[in-house]
Amino acid sequence: MRKWRRYLDEFVLECDWKDVTLIKICACMFGVMLGMRVPQQRKKAAAAVSAAVFLTTTGLMAYRLIRQCCNLPEEAEEKEENEGFIMRIVEEE
């Protein structure tokens, strides 16, 4: 499992916006296929859960984008710098 994580970490570092877009489209289409398999009596519950997840993740991404565009301080992220995987884009000389 650690080997796969290392491969995925390397892949993410090499991705550009086009690769991320393709991954998101693929995930969206997978969600559509799963949604077509939901029984009729459970479609409302599945729609409510997916809407909640969509709104939450979209809100978090919008917050990060606005914070980056307005150059707001990143107090919370500085404390968690050593926890987990953080992708950094470094300008090549």
Buried (B, 14 or more C-beta within 10 A) or exposed (E): EEEEEEEEEEEEEEEEEEEEEEEEEEEEEEEEEEEEEBEEEEEEEBEEEBEEEEEEEEEEEEEEEEEEEEEEEEEEEEEEEEEEEEEEEEEEE
